[in-house]
Amino acid sequence: MLIKVSTLDNIKVFHYDLVTSTQDLAKDYLEKNYVPAVFIADAQSSGYGKQGRKFYSPKDTGIYFSLTIPNFTYEVKQISLLTPYVALNLVKALEKFFPSINFKIKWVNDIYIANQKIAGILTEFYNGGLIIGVGININTTSFPSDLQKTATSITDDSFNKEKISSSLINATSYAVKNYNKDNFLDNYRAYSNILNQKIKFKAGNKLYCGRALEINDQGQLIVMDDSDHKKLTFSSGEITKIILN
């Protein structure tokens, strides 16, 4: 159910109580609308991330939104910088509210505390537009059994949801406008929790194991593969495990 409609920096914001997924709402919106919008939900019954994996989204314990940009144009050579810059800007925004927490970024789209995920970012292109979905566990105190070892929460039961949501939406919007202008990768690398660590990695249907050597100036991950001792460069893929030194 739609709770309210507001405006944030000339972007229309639609706030719902429970939805299947804010990404689904954004895709429906892109079928017939031509101005940016944001869809926020108090809870999602079928929130999802990369590879369609479910993102656990219980009521009122997290922040879940999708920023929708119709008619999004980009240069192919620079688009791999978009998601890393969104992640960096979200971390910077979170630090303002939770300065004592040591946030880390797992290439390319997950935000971590210690060795557990607290937030995910999903970038999708649809009908000529861009959708950036964000899910952040703020005060989620219990998780399904399959997530208990890999997911965690910031754990703040007095967070100002409206204020934090506005800051995160602004950070995401800024990143979309400036990912190809700002020189940010050194800062992004400083937050990485994988560099110089051994990782297991999936690209397409192939699995790799090796050491994460570098995130290059195109935002790509360079890995020294254990099997043939060659450097491999990835623009996309999924780190399935970090093997800590």
C-alpha distance (Angstrom), angle and dihedral (degrees) to the residues before:
residue distance angle dihedral
M1 . . .
L2 3.80 . .
I3 3.81 109.6 .
K4 3.78 101.4 -177.2
V5 3.79 146.3 -25.5
S6 3.80 120.6 -134.4
T7 3.80 139.7 157.9
L8 3.78 129.0 -113.9
D9 3.82 117.3 -174.2
N10 3.82 90.8 -25.5
I11 3.80 92.2 -49.6
K12 3.80 116.5 118.8
V13 3.81 112.1 -125.2
F14 3.82 121.1 -155.1
H15 3.81 113.4 -163.4
Y16 3.81 119.3 -162.7
D17 3.78 133.4 179.3
L18 3.82 101.1 -142.7
V19 3.82 127.6 4.0
T20 3.78 135.6 161.4
S21 3.80 90.0 -118.5
T22 3.79 134.8 -27.0
Q23 3.82 86.0 -134.8
D24 3.81 89.0 61.7
L25 3.80 91.2 51.9
A26 3.80 90.4 48.9
K27 3.81 91.8 52.2
D28 3.79 91.7 50.2
Y29 3.80 88.8 49.7
L30 3.81 92.5 52.3
E31 3.79 90.7 57.5
K32 3.80 91.7 74.6
N33 3.82 113.0 2.1
Y34 3.78 130.8 85.6
V35 3.82 107.0 -169.7
P36 3.83 127.9 77.2
A37 3.79 118.9 -92.7
V38 3.79 140.9 172.0
F39 3.79 127.1 -139.3
I40 3.83 117.1 -157.2
A41 3.80 126.0 -176.3
D42 3.79 132.7 -170.3
A43 3.81 87.6 -147.2
Q44 3.81 139.6 2.3
S45 3.77 125.1 -149.2
S46 3.83 93.9 -164.4
G47 3.79 106.6 19.2
Y48 3.79 111.7 162.2
G49 3.79 142.6 -170.7
K50 3.79 136.0 -171.5
Q51 3.80 116.6 -17.6
G52 3.82 87.5 15.7
R53 3.80 91.7 -76.2
K54 3.78 114.2 163.0
F55 3.80 116.5 -103.9
Y56 3.79 109.3 -149.5
S57 3.82 105.8 -125.6
P58 3.81 113.0 175.2
K59 3.79 120.8 -178.1
D60 3.80 119.4 -77.2
T61 3.83 97.1 -15.4
G62 3.80 97.7 94.7
I63 3.77 144.9 25.1
Y64 3.80 117.3 -107.7
F65 3.79 123.3 177.3
S66 3.80 144.4 144.3
L67 3.79 123.3 -146.6
T68 3.80 111.6 -151.0
I69 3.81 123.7 -157.3
P70 3.84 114.5 -177.6
N71 3.81 120.0 -152.2
F72 3.79 94.0 17.1
T73 3.80 114.7 -176.5
Y74 3.79 125.0 -168.3
E75 3.78 144.7 162.2
V76 3.79 112.3 -106.4
K77 3.82 93.0 -137.8
Q78 3.81 92.5 58.2
I79 3.78 104.0 36.0
S80 3.83 92.6 90.1
L81 3.82 86.6 69.8
L82 3.80 94.1 61.6
T83 3.80 102.0 80.1
P84 3.84 94.8 42.2
Y85 3.80 89.9 52.0
V86 3.79 91.9 49.1
A87 3.81 89.4 51.2
L88 3.80 92.4 49.5
N89 3.80 93.3 48.6
L90 3.79 91.8 48.5
V91 3.80 91.0 51.8
K92 3.80 90.7 49.6
A93 3.81 89.7 50.8
L94 3.82 92.5 48.1
E95 3.80 91.6 50.1
K96 3.79 90.0 61.6
F97 3.80 90.4 60.8
F98 3.82 98.3 33.7
P99 3.82 105.7 31.0
S100 3.80 95.4 163.4
I101 3.82 94.4 59.8
N102 3.79 121.3 94.3
F103 3.81 103.0 -139.6
K104 3.80 120.2 -165.8
I105 3.81 133.6 -171.8
K106 3.78 124.1 -134.0
W107 3.81 108.3 -154.1
V108 2.84 119.8 -72.9
N109 3.78 117.6 -1.6
D110 3.82 114.2 -7.1
I111 3.80 130.0 95.0
Y112 3.79 117.2 -148.8
I113 3.78 142.0 -168.6
A114 3.81 108.9 -154.7
N115 3.80 103.8 -39.3
Q116 3.79 99.0 -27.4
K117 3.78 132.3 87.3
I118 3.79 120.7 -115.5
A119 3.81 100.7 166.8
G120 3.77 142.6 22.9
I121 3.78 133.9 -162.6
L122 3.79 123.9 -154.0
T123 3.81 121.1 -166.6
E124 3.80 115.8 -165.0
F125 3.79 133.2 172.2
Y126 3.78 114.8 -146.8
N127 3.79 134.1 170.1
G128 3.79 92.3 -16.8
G129 3.80 93.0 -48.5
L130 3.79 139.3 98.6
I131 3.80 126.6 -120.4
I132 3.79 122.4 -170.4
G133 3.78 113.4 -170.1
V134 3.80 120.7 -164.1
G135 3.78 128.5 -170.2
I136 3.82 121.5 -179.9
N137 3.80 128.6 179.6
I138 3.79 106.1 -139.5
N139 3.79 103.8 161.4
T140 3.78 105.8 -2.1
T141 3.79 103.4 146.0
S142 3.80 100.1 179.7
F143 3.79 133.2 35.6
P144 3.81 135.3 -170.2
S145 3.80 112.8 -87.7
D146 3.80 93.7 -103.4
L147 3.83 90.9 58.0
Q148 3.80 101.8 40.2
K149 3.81 94.6 96.0
T150 3.80 97.6 40.3
A151 3.82 105.8 35.9
T152 3.77 132.7 60.6
S153 3.79 140.7 160.0
I154 3.78 138.8 -122.8
T155 3.82 85.0 -119.0
D156 3.77 105.7 -143.0
D157 3.78 115.2 143.6
S158 3.80 95.6 -173.2
F159 3.79 100.6 52.9
N160 3.79 119.5 145.1
K161 3.78 99.2 -124.0
E162 3.79 97.2 -169.9
K163 3.80 94.5 48.8
I164 3.81 94.6 45.8
S165 3.81 92.5 44.5
S166 3.80 91.5 52.6
S167 3.80 91.2 49.8
L168 3.81 92.6 48.8
I169 3.80 93.1 47.4
N170 3.79 90.3 50.1
A171 3.81 90.3 48.7
T172 3.80 91.2 51.1
S173 3.80 93.0 47.2
Y174 3.81 91.0 48.9
A175 3.80 90.7 51.5
V176 3.80 92.3 51.7
K177 3.80 90.6 52.7
N178 3.80 96.8 44.5
Y179 3.83 110.2 28.1
N180 3.81 90.7 107.2
K181 3.81 95.0 43.7
D182 3.79 107.5 45.2
N183 3.80 124.1 76.2
F184 3.79 98.3 -134.6
L185 3.79 109.6 138.9
D186 3.81 97.4 99.3
N187 3.79 87.8 55.9
Y188 3.81 91.0 46.2
R189 3.81 91.3 50.6
A190 3.80 90.0 52.1
Y191 3.82 89.3 62.8
S192 3.81 94.9 46.5
N193 3.80 118.1 121.6
I194 3.82 95.0 -169.2
L195 3.81 107.8 53.9
N196 3.82 111.5 116.6
Q197 3.80 89.6 5.7
K198 3.78 126.0 116.3
I199 3.79 110.7 -113.2
K200 3.77 141.8 -177.0
F201 3.76 110.4 -133.0
K202 3.78 137.2 -171.3
A203 3.80 122.5 -156.6
G204 3.78 115.3 173.9
N205 3.81 105.9 -40.0
K206 3.79 94.7 -29.9
L207 3.79 126.9 98.3
Y208 3.79 124.6 -148.5
C209 3.77 136.5 -175.0
G210 3.77 122.3 -161.8
R211 3.78 148.0 104.9
A212 3.80 121.4 -62.5
L213 3.79 102.6 -127.0
E214 3.77 106.8 171.1
I215 3.78 149.3 -10.7
N216 3.79 102.5 -137.4
D217 3.80 130.1 -146.8
Q218 3.81 90.9 -87.7
G219 3.80 91.1 56.1
Q220 3.81 91.3 -107.9
L221 3.80 123.1 142.2
I222 3.80 119.1 -121.7
V223 3.80 115.6 -156.7
M224 3.81 131.0 -175.9
D225 3.79 101.1 -135.8
D226 3.81 115.0 -136.3
S227 3.80 95.3 -148.4
D228 3.81 99.8 59.9
H229 3.81 102.4 5.9
K230 3.79 92.9 -122.1
K231 3.79 128.2 136.1
L232 3.79 112.5 -110.8
T233 3.81 125.0 -165.9
F234 3.80 121.7 -149.5
S235 3.80 129.3 -170.1
S236 3.78 92.4 -176.3
G237 3.76 139.8 5.5
E238 3.77 140.1 104.9
I239 3.78 131.1 -82.6
T240 3.80 102.1 -142.6
K241 3.80 97.5 -178.4
I242 3.79 139.4 11.8
I243 3.81 112.3 -149.1
L244 3.79 102.8 -155.1
N245 3.80 118.3 -139.3
